[in-house]
């Protein structure tokens, strides 16, 4: 695992080790009693540690029996939270899953944990919450221990079209499976993507070296997603990596956006 952001990296490594081992007491000991845990792709939202513990108690034994594991491959953030790049083995949900998780920590405990992934990776449509019951929020109003800083300034400038990008910046979209390098290519592609303009930032997580932000676009073709952000020593954006649910848009639109990376 890339441990550049070691405080959060070690914390989340412990979480996934405990979860994969089926250690219910150990995992729940990392969460606040008022925590929100959610899957933004399926529309699952679990409020409170009691409900979360009950769900894990039901499913963890099966995960352990099947040898299912999940683990972070990279973490961006600090002790107040950030974004984790996560891999889940096929034994967990029936196929390999790669996700980005937005995490907020208050007083050393997780208060909010939200998974984002491309719904085309696995056929779990039967488990998705119907649109008329899909949550409108995932605890964005929960407390945060972090203060407004370099990351917030970079995100604000990015979504307003100012593009505070490093010369050798990299932009990756996990859903579209595209990756471009360089300031000009990144700015051009960003403007073409569904979250490149008109989105609302609903939560920023991380610190002065990076983290990420969750965004919503109620009137757009993609209504919700997450973008991981790494900053350089001058506070400029060095890396951007996004994911969102590609199962909610047409193949034609996906191909159009993918083609934007070709110029």
C-alpha positions, 0 to 999 in steps of 0.5 A: 500500500502507498503510505504517503499519508501514513496517519490515515493509511495505517488507520484504514489498513487496520480497519480492513484487516479487522474487517477481513478477519471478521473481528466485529468488536475490533471493527466497531471499535473504530466507529463513533456511535453516530456514524453513517456508513453508506454505499453511494452506488447501491443507495445503501445508508446505515445510520448509527453503530448499532445498525452497522454492527448488526449488519456486519454480524450477519454478513461477516461470518460468510465473508470469512468462510469464503476467504473474502478480503478487502484492502486499501492500495493507496490513501490520500488524506490525514488524521481527519480523513481522506480518500482510500483506493480499495480493492475487494476480492471476488469472494466478497461480492462475486467479482473483483471490485475497485472503489474509492472510499470517502472517510471522515474521522472525528476524535480518532473515530470514523464518523462517516464512511462512503463507498463509490464504485462503477456499477458496471463492475458487478451485476448487483442491480437487484440490490440497488435501492429503487430511484424513488427511495434512493437517499438524497444525502449520505451524511454530508452534514455530519461533523468534521474535525478538519479546517478549511485549508489548501485542499479546499482552496484547490477544490474550489478553484478547480470546480470554478474553472480556474484549474490550479494544476501542476505542470505534470498533473495526471487525471484518471477516471476509473469509470471511463478507464482513461488517464491523461497527463499534463496541464493542458490535457487535464484541463481540456478533458476535465471540462468534457467530463460529467463532473467538470462543470456545474457540480456542487461539492458536498464534502471535502476530506483530507489535509494539505497534501491531499484527500478528495471531495464528493460531488453531486449534480442533481440535474446532470447525467451523473448525479453523484461521485467522488474525486481523489486529489493529491497536492504538490508542495506548492498547493497545486493539484498533482493528481485527480482520480474520479469514480462514479456509477457508469451503470446509470448512463447510456453506452453511447454517452460513455463512449462519447466521454471516453472519446474526449480523452483522445482530443 
